[in-house]
Amino acid sequence: MAMAEVECLRRRSVEWWRLSGMFLLTVGTLLSHYLMAFLLAIYLLFAGVEWVIGGVKAKKLNWKALLALLIPPALGLLVSFRWYIRVLRYSAPFVNTSVHVPQGPLSLNPEQVNYLGYVLGPEAAYGLLGLAAFGLLWALFRRKWNRFALWSLLLAVFTVPLGIMILSFRSDYYGLVSFIALGVLAGSFLIWAYDFIGTKVTWNKPLTAIVVVLVLGYLGWGAWSNADAINDDTVLVGRADLAALDWVTDHTPQDARFFVNTTSWGYGLYRGTDGGGWLLPTTGRWSLAPTTFYPYGMDEGTAILWTDWASRASKITTCGLDFWELTEEADLGYVYVREGTGGLCAQELLTCDRLQKLYDNEGVSIWLIRENNRDK
């Protein structure tokens, strides 16, 4: 919306209420996420470059237009500056403010390519990519749209997982916000195509009726397909986990340490596959996957050690030698598992004579590692 307001200021008369709107939208953008602030800054930079080019061609600089673009964002940054200083103070130890380019030839990261396909999906949404591609080509050659087209093209380049990072923003960050460009370009292309066809045919009313029916049908299909908008794969904790976490709070010591099933979260980090991943933030008990933020604020050696433990746990499916070595090395006294989440399961734990089941409810079970608790 802030970018759209930039276009209003560029194409229409400069009014105080438009300037106020630009100020408020800038503040909202800055307070939403660093990435959104970065993308808005790029768009404003494009607008500034166009202002310079236009001034050179006209041999006269329009300072009023430039001030209209600069003052609202500057005031917005001033208002949100206190918040930025506070956040930067806490994030400075692990936020890279430079441009990172991998050494050697650039290559696609297969793992992140698959994740990007997931982010841009589902499969029904891939058609939107095709429409947006045609819209991008069209917009590049339309004077009023080429700035947005260039911004969208840059966003697409940043989305490709080549390992290039600017200000610590990974490629999947751009993929998550690419719907902005995809939606605008795809919708605009359909409107442009409709206008173009309308100038070539004489049966405009039937054409309009057909388009209206198709649009309503598409909207209805979309609403029906998304009636249940929750992705079941993203539901990591259920009621059974909540009950188990309450039990952990009431029946285990504060210094209890848990083995939990883990899986890769990407970029070398690991997360829990069930309620075990929420043991630390909800009960204060440590687990092999404390949260995905576990490397932040700790020394590098500890972060590497914890990541190694979580990585090894992600490969364990039986209580064999790997399991016992990990529990001893990480000083684990308990096991938390839920059926259907992969990895180590309760059925396998029944075969382990050095474990004692303490809790079992609706597929969630908690086990005591007797050997590691003999002195506690």
Secondary structure, 3 states (H helix, E strand, C coil): CHHHHHHHHHHCCCCHHHHHHHHHHHHHHHHHCHHHHHHHHHHHHHHHHHHHHHHHHHCCCCHHHHHHHHHHHHHHHHHHHHHHHHHHHHHCCCCCCCEECCCCCCCCCHHHHHHHHHHHCCHHHHHHHHHHHHHHHHHHCCCCCHHHHHHHHHHHHHHCCCCCEECCECHHHHHHHCHHHHHHHHHHHHHHHHHHHHCCCCCHHHHHHHHHHHHHHHHHHHHHHCCCCCCHHHCCCCHHHHHHHHHHHHHCCCCCEEEECEEEEECCEEEECCHHHHHHHHHCCEECCCCCCCCCCCCHHHHHHHHHHHHHHCCCCCCCHHHHHHHHHCCCCEEEEECCCCCCCHHHHCCCCCEEEEEEECCEEEEEECHHHCCC
